Amino acid sequence: MPSRVVDVERVYDHPGAEPGFRVFVDRLWPRGLRKDSFHYDEWAKDLAPSTELRRWYSHDIAEFAEFRSRYLAELESADGRSAVERVLALAQNRPLVLLTATQDVEHSHASVLRQFLEEST
């Protein structure tokens, strides 16, 4: 049973400052949005998949299982673990809200990261 509450929201859907520590987890800034168009506490580019992995996946749902496996390996690396620990420390015991611009949240890095963070605590 997860000990930490982790939610995923699209930046286009909930621009307000709802409760919790809000972390933007995309490597690239979303098109069409100004920096002040949604509330976030941290932009954790280092939690996003590597540029190479993101380009390889290209949101091809048929490759999601392989993408998930490769992304989890990145999160398990020393750099990945460091980024996870940093964000968890910043969030302290508050609920964590992962923000992403992706249209298909279910088949995105944010959903993988959500499960990883829930299981890391």
C-alpha positions in Angstrom: 0.0 0.0 0.0 1.5 3.4 -1.0 2.5 5.6 1.9 2.7 8.8 -0.1 -0.1 10.5 -2.0 1.0 11.2 -5.6 -1.4 12.7 -8.2 -0.8 13.5 -11.8 -2.4 16.5 -13.5 -2.2 18.1 -16.9 -0.9 21.7 -16.8 -3.7 22.7 -19.1 -6.4 21.4 -16.8 -5.5 22.7 -13.3 -3.6 25.9 -13.4 -4.4 26.8 -9.7 -2.4 26.3 -6.6 -4.2 23.2 -5.1 -2.8 21.7 -1.9 0.4 19.7 -2.1 3.9 20.1 -3.5 3.5 20.7 -7.3 6.3 19.4 -9.5 6.5 20.0 -13.2 8.1 16.8 -14.6 8.5 17.5 -18.3 11.9 18.2 -19.8 10.5 20.8 -22.2 8.3 23.7 -21.5 4.7 23.2 -22.9 3.9 25.0 -26.1 1.6 27.9 -25.8 2.0 28.5 -22.1 3.7 31.3 -20.4 5.8 30.6 -17.4 3.2 32.1 -15.1 0.2 30.3 -16.6 0.1 27.5 -14.0 1.4 27.1 -10.5 4.3 24.8 -9.7 6.7 24.7 -6.8 9.6 23.0 -8.7 10.5 22.2 -12.3 12.3 18.9 -12.0 13.7 18.3 -15.5 16.0 15.7 -14.1 13.0 13.5 -13.3 11.9 13.4 -17.0 13.1 10.7 -19.3 16.3 11.4 -21.1 16.1 13.2 -24.4 17.1 10.0 -26.2 14.4 7.9 -24.5 11.8 10.6 -25.1 12.6 10.8 -28.8 12.7 7.0 -29.1 9.3 6.5 -27.4 7.6 9.4 -29.3 4.3 8.4 -27.5 3.9 5.2 -29.5 1.6 3.3 -27.2 2.7 0.0 -28.7 6.2 0.7 -27.2 4.9 1.7 -23.7 6.0 -1.4 -21.9 9.5 -1.1 -23.2 9.5 2.7 -22.5 8.4 2.0 -19.0 11.2 -0.5 -18.5 13.9 1.9 -19.9 12.5 4.8 -17.9 12.5 2.8 -14.6 16.2 2.0 -15.3 16.9 5.7 -15.6 15.1 6.4 -12.4 17.1 3.6 -10.6 20.4 5.1 -11.8 22.5 7.2 -9.4 21.3 10.4 -11.0 17.7 9.3 -11.1 17.8 8.3 -7.4 19.4 11.6 -6.5 16.6 13.5 -8.4 13.9 11.4 -6.7 15.4 11.9 -3.2 15.7 15.7 -3.8 12.0 16.1 -4.8 10.8 13.9 -2.0 12.8 15.9 0.5 11.4 19.2 -0.9 7.9 17.8 -0.7 8.4 16.6 2.9 5.2 15.0 4.0 2.9 16.9 1.7 0.9 15.3 -1.1 2.9 15.3 -4.3 1.3 16.6 -7.6 3.2 15.7 -10.8 2.4 18.2 -13.6 2.8 17.3 -17.2 1.7 18.6 -20.6 1.2 15.2 -22.2 -2.2 14.4 -23.6 -2.2 10.7 -22.8 -1.3 10.7 -19.1 -1.9 7.0 -18.7 0.9 6.2 -21.3 3.3 8.8 -20.1 6.4 9.1 -18.0 4.3 10.9 -15.4 2.2 7.7 -14.7 5.4 5.6 -14.4 7.0 8.2 -12.2 3.9 8.3 -10.0 4.0 4.6 -9.3 7.8 4.8 -8.8 7.4 7.6 -6.2 4.6 5.8 -4.4 6.7 2.7 -4.1 9.8 4.6 -3.1 8.5 5.8 0.2 
